[in-house]
Amino acid sequence: MTASYQSKDELLSALKWQADIGIDCALSDTAIGLYAAETPKIPTPSAASNSAHLPQNRPLITSQATPPKTPSATPHATFQATEYAENPASISDSLDRGGSGGQEGSGDLSALTTLEDLKSALQAFDGCALKKTASNLVFADGNPAADIMLIGEAPGRDEDRMGLPFVGGAGQLLDKMLKSIGMDRQNVYITNILPWRPPGNRTPSPEETQLLWPFLRRHIQLTAPKIIFALGGSSAKLLLNTQTGILKLRGQMQEIDFSDAGDGSLLIPVLPSLHPAYLLRAPNMKKQAFLDLLQLQKYNK
């Protein structure tokens, strides 16, 4: 192989630069996407005849299965996530703050017509035991007017401490993943299926996800994104109403109707992918995650 670098130090510097921006596995012999023009090119004798190609995107699958329903209202989002009011507003009397479990404990959320109302409702809701062990409500981050909504699983220690999703090690990797396709948090809106940290960072239980599902569904209805990027098995299983594992689900887009009437008025593609926390433990899977990101990139307007 013939390289254009003049010294060993220049080569090491280029490799360190790639590692710093999150490039730690090769998908092809040439750079892809944002870094195609920036990454130093290393020509090979057979580059013209043996260039690598990424697999074609998998076909869109329309799913008839829909998760349990909650009342809807007109989607509306007009402000940044950092502008949420700190003082909870009054909640409709129909919202059962002391529900002991099940969807009924979340009450009727149709009166919540803004994201600020929804956050206040969660702050006032006492029907989930996770709230008692968590330090902060973790509601959302990013741009609520974005076309792309990222939904993870549950807050971790750093997220619980700061009250924002994806700010720990997994969040730093997520930022690098977004940067690799020319995006950042202003291009996406980020939340989790649970707004409170499970003790010990354990996996959310089915009872917890079903209890808080009406709030997440309302969150989706209010933001009405063009696509949902479901990060992790718990998120994908809840949104797609399936028990299939994330390694089989990832990369396969399905349309889900999140409308109250089930009439197809709020069909949103859901693209499952691997959670950044999982990628930290299994870096060899970053290639698959990047292929999912390339599908997501098409929705960034």
C-alpha positions in Angstrom: 0.0 0.0 0.0 1.3 3.5 -0.9 0.3 6.3 1.4 0.7 10.1 0.9 2.1 10.7 4.4 5.7 11.9 4.7 6.5 10.5 8.1 5.3 8.0 10.8 4.2 11.0 13.0 1.9 12.3 10.3 0.3 8.8 9.9 -0.2 8.5 13.7 -1.7 12.0 13.8 -4.2 11.1 11.1 -5.2 7.9 12.9 -5.6 9.7 16.2 -7.8 12.3 14.6 -10.1 9.6 13.3 -10.3 7.9 16.7 -11.1 11.3 18.3 -14.1 11.8 16.0 -15.4 8.3 16.6 -14.0 6.4 13.6 -12.8 3.1 15.0 -14.0 0.5 12.4 -13.7 0.4 8.6 -16.7 -0.1 6.4 -15.0 0.4 3.1 -11.7 1.4 1.5 -13.0 5.0 1.0 -14.5 7.6 3.4 -18.3 7.9 3.5 -20.6 10.9 4.2 -19.5 13.9 6.1 -15.8 12.9 6.2 -15.5 11.9 2.5 -13.8 15.2 1.7 -11.9 15.6 5.0 -10.4 12.2 5.7 -6.9 11.7 4.2 -7.2 9.3 1.3 -5.0 6.2 1.1 -5.1 4.9 -2.5 -4.8 1.2 -3.2 -3.6 -0.4 -6.5 -7.0 -1.8 -7.2 -9.2 1.0 -5.9 -11.0 1.6 -9.2 -12.0 -2.1 -9.7 -12.5 -3.2 -6.1 -14.2 -0.3 -4.4 -16.5 -1.4 -1.6 -20.2 -0.7 -1.6 -22.6 -0.6 1.3 -25.6 -2.9 1.2 -28.9 -1.5 -0.2 -31.4 -0.2 2.3 -33.9 -2.8 3.4 -37.5 -2.3 2.2 -40.0 -0.4 4.3 -42.4 -2.8 6.2 -45.8 -1.5 7.0 -47.0 -3.0 10.3 -50.6 -3.5 11.3 -49.7 -4.0 14.9 -50.1 -0.9 17.1 -49.2 -0.4 20.7 -51.9 0.4 23.3 -53.7 3.7 22.5 -54.1 6.9 24.5 -56.2 10.0 23.5 -54.6 12.3 21.0 -54.7 16.0 20.2 -53.4 18.2 17.4 -49.6 17.8 17.2 -47.9 21.0 18.2 -44.3 22.0 19.1 -43.2 25.6 19.0 -40.3 25.9 21.4 -36.9 24.4 22.3 -36.6 21.7 25.0 -34.5 24.0 27.2 -37.5 26.4 27.4 -39.8 24.1 29.4 -41.4 25.8 32.5 -40.1 24.6 35.8 -43.4 25.2 37.7 -45.9 22.4 37.0 -49.2 23.6 35.6 -52.6 22.4 36.9 -53.4 19.0 35.5 -56.8 17.9 34.3 -58.9 16.2 37.0 -59.2 13.2 34.7 -55.4 12.5 35.3 -55.2 10.0 38.1 -52.0 11.0 39.9 -52.2 8.1 42.3 -52.7 5.2 39.9 -51.3 2.0 41.2 -50.4 0.5 37.8 -51.6 -0.3 34.3 -52.5 2.2 31.6 -55.6 3.3 33.6 -53.3 4.9 36.2 -52.1 7.5 33.6 -55.6 8.8 33.0 -56.9 10.8 30.1 -54.1 12.8 28.5 -56.1 14.5 25.8 -56.1 17.8 27.7 -52.3 18.0 27.3 -51.9 20.0 24.1 -48.2 21.2 24.5 -45.0 19.6 25.5 -44.9 22.0 28.5 -48.2 20.5 29.6 -46.9 17.0 29.2 -43.8 17.7 31.2 -45.8 19.2 34.0 -48.1 16.2 34.0 -45.2 13.9 34.4 -43.8 16.0 37.2 -47.2 15.7 39.0 -47.7 12.0 38.3 -47.1 9.9 41.4 -48.2 6.5 40.1 -44.8 5.2 39.2 -42.4 4.0 41.9 -39.3 5.0 39.9 -40.1 8.6 40.6 -39.4 8.0 44.3 -35.8 6.6 43.7 -34.8 9.0 40.9 -33.2 12.4 41.4 -34.7 14.2 38.4 -37.3 13.8 35.7 -35.5 13.3 32.4 -37.9 14.7 29.8 -36.2 15.5 26.5 -33.4 17.3 24.8 -32.7 18.7 21.3 -35.1 20.4 18.9 -38.8 19.4 19.3 -39.5 20.8 15.8 -37.0 18.4 14.2 -38.1 15.7 11.7 -36.2 13.0 13.6 -37.2 11.7 17.1 -34.7 9.5 18.9 -36.3 7.3 21.7 -33.9 5.5 24.0 -34.7 3.2 26.9 -34.2 4.9 30.3 -31.9 7.5 32.0 -28.6 6.4 33.5 -26.7 7.9 36.4 -25.5 11.0 34.6 -28.8 11.6 32.9 -30.6 11.3 36.3 -28.1 13.8 37.8 -28.4 16.3 35.0 -32.1 15.8 34.0 -31.2 15.4 30.3 -31.2 12.2 28.1 -28.0 10.8 26.7 -25.4 12.9 28.5 -23.1 10.2 29.9 -20.7 7.9 28.0 -23.5 6.6 25.8 -24.6 10.1 25.0 -21.1 11.1 24.0 -21.0 8.2 21.6 -24.5 9.2 20.3 -23.1 12.7 19.5 -20.3 11.1 17.6 -22.7 8.9 15.7 -24.8 11.9 14.7 -21.7 13.8 13.7 -20.7 11.0 11.4 -23.8 11.7 9.2 -23.5 15.5 9.5 -26.0 16.0 12.3 -26.1 17.2 15.9 -28.7 17.6 18.6 -30.3 20.5 16.8 -31.3 18.1 14.0 -33.0 15.7 16.3 -35.4 15.5 19.3 -34.4 13.0 22.1 -36.3 11.3 24.8 -36.6 7.8 26.5 -39.5 5.4 27.0 -39.0 6.0 30.8 -38.5 9.5 32.2 -37.0 8.2 35.5 -33.9 6.1 36.1 -34.5 2.5 37.2 -32.3 1.7 40.3 -29.0 0.3 39.3 -29.6 1.1 35.6 -31.5 -2.1 35.3 -33.6 -2.8 32.2 -37.1 -1.3 32.3 -39.8 -3.8 33.3 -42.8 -4.5 31.1 -45.0 -3.1 33.8 -43.1 0.2 33.9 -43.1 0.6 30.2 -46.8 -0.1 29.9 -47.6 2.3 32.8 -45.8 5.2 31.2 -46.6 4.3 27.6 -49.5 6.8 27.4 -47.2 9.6 28.2 -44.7 8.5 25.6 -47.5 8.1 23.0 -48.7 11.6 23.8 -45.1 12.8 23.4 -45.0 11.3 19.9 -48.4 12.8 19.0 -47.4 16.3 20.1 -44.1 16.3 18.2 -45.3 14.3 15.1 -41.9 13.5 13.8 -41.3 12.2 10.3 -39.3 9.2 11.6 -38.6 7.6 15.0 -35.1 6.2 15.6 -35.7 3.5 18.4 -32.5 3.0 20.2 -32.3 -0.3 22.1 -34.4 -3.4 22.5 -36.8 -2.1 25.1 -37.6 1.0 23.0 -38.0 -1.0 19.8 -40.2 -3.7 21.4 -42.5 -1.1 23.0 -42.9 1.0 19.8 -43.3 -2.0 17.5 -45.4 -4.0 19.9 -43.2 -7.1 19.5 -41.0 -9.4 21.5 -38.5 -9.9 18.7 -34.9 -9.1 19.8 -33.1 -5.9 18.7 -30.5 -7.8 16.6 -33.2 -9.1 14.4 -35.2 -5.8 14.4 -32.4 -3.4 13.7 -32.3 -1.8 10.3 -35.8 -2.9 9.4 -38.2 0.1 9.1 -41.8 -0.3 10.0 -44.7 2.2 9.8 -46.7 2.4 13.0 -50.0 4.4 13.4 -49.8 6.5 16.5 -53.2 8.2 16.0 -55.9 7.7 18.6 -58.5 6.6 16.0 -56.2 4.0 14.4 -57.2 5.5 11.0 -53.7 5.9 9.7 -53.7 9.7 10.3 -50.4 9.6 12.2 -48.3 6.9 10.4 -44.7 7.3 11.4 -41.8 5.0 10.2 -39.9 3.5 13.2 -36.3 2.5 12.6 -34.9 0.3 15.3 -31.2 0.4 16.0 -28.6 -0.5 18.6 -28.3 1.5 21.8 -25.0 3.4 22.2 -24.5 1.8 25.6 -24.6 -1.6 23.9 -22.1 -0.4 21.3 -19.7 0.6 24.0 -19.8 -3.0 25.2 -19.8 -4.5 21.7 -17.8 -2.1 19.4 -17.7 -4.7 16.7 -21.4 -3.9 16.1 -20.8 -0.3 15.2 -20.8 -1.2 11.5 -24.4 -2.3 11.7 -25.3 0.8 13.7 -23.7 3.0 11.0 -25.7 1.4 8.3 -28.9 2.3 10.3 -27.6 5.9 10.6 -27.3 6.1 6.8 -31.0 5.3 6.5 -31.8 7.9 9.2 -29.7 10.5 7.4 -32.2 10.7 4.5 -34.8 12.2 6.9 -32.6 15.2 7.9 -33.9 18.2 6.0 
